[in-house]
Amino acid sequence: MQLPTNFEDLITEAEGLELYKKLITQLNKDLLYANIDLEFDVETLPTSLKLILQENILHLINTKFSTYLNLLYIVDVSEAKIKEVDGEDALAMSENVTFFILQRIWQKVWYKAKYS
């Protein structure tokens, strides 16, 4: 599996394989497991998904860091990827981490669709 390198490619691939709704469903599950009070409707537009998730990630980074770390653990985002991100700019960090979360969730959804 070749992982998408940006948000647009990820969404294009998810929609092309008709797995976008499953991506949102998996995201909702992981958010619930992390005790984050955020749920997306399966009809949420990709741009809204990205913006709302990014705002919430930024909020978690700034106010609930342990919950943020718990989410990364539950989603299973690579520690190496997180270390690549510049921690000085919280906004840029939240944008990168949002993509890493969606990328990892996409990986889970793709594998489930392919092998089950």
N, C-alpha and C positions, 0 to 999 in steps of 0.2 A: 504494500500500500504506500503510495506517495502522498504524504500529508500536504494539504493546501498551505501555501506560504503567506496568504493574506485573507482577510475577511471576505472579500468579494469572491475569490476562488472557492472558499469553503461553502459559501451560500449557493453558488452556482452548481457545485458538485452535489450538495445535499438536495437541492431542488431537482436537479437532473435525474437523480436516482430515486426521487420521490421519498426522501427520508427527512425532509425538513421538519415535519411534524413530530417525528420520532426524536429528532435532535432536541426540540423544545421539551418533549416529555421527559427525556433523560436529564436535561438541565433542571427541570422542576424537581425530579427525584433527588438529585444531588443537593439542590438548595434546601430541600426539606430535611435531608439527612444532616445537613450542616446547621440546622435550626435557624435558617435565614427566612424571614417572612417576606418572600417574594415568589410570585407564581406568574408565569406567562401563559396566555391563552395560545392554543396551537395555531390560531390565525394571526398572531402577532407578526407584523412586517419585520423583515430582517434589520432594517435601519433602526426601528424602535427597539428591537431586541438588543442590539449592540449598545445603543445609547443608555437605555435603562439599566442594563447589566453593568455597564461601565460606571455609571453614577453610583450604583450600589457598591461596586468594588472600591471605588474611591472613598466612599463613606466608611466602609469596613477598614480600609487601610488607616484612615485618619482617626477613627473612634473606637473600633472594635477589632484590634489587630489579632487577638487570639481566635476570634470567629473567622477572620480572613484566612489565617493559617489552617484552621480546621477545614475550611472549604477547599483549599488547595490540596490538602491531604485526601479528602473524600473524593474529589474529582480525579486525583492522582496526577497532578501536574508535576512534571519533572523538576527536581530541585535545581538541576543545572540550568534549565531555562529561566527560572526565577533569578538565579544569580547573574545571568546575562543582562538583566534589566537594570537601568540606572535608577537607583533608589532616591536620588536627589529631587527629581521632579515627580511628585505624586500623581499628577494628571497623566503624564506620559507612561508612568508605571502602570496606572490603572488601565490604560488603553492596551498596553502590551499584555498584561495579565488577563484581561478580558478575552483577547484573542487566544491566548494559551489555554484558557479554560474551555472555550468553544472548540478549539482544535482537538483537545483531548476527549471531549464529549463526542465530537464527530467521529473520532477513532473508535470509541466504544460502540456507537450506533452502527458504523460501517461494518465492524467485525460481527456484530450480532446479526445484521441483515445478511451478510455473506455466508456465515457458518451456522445458521440455525434454521 
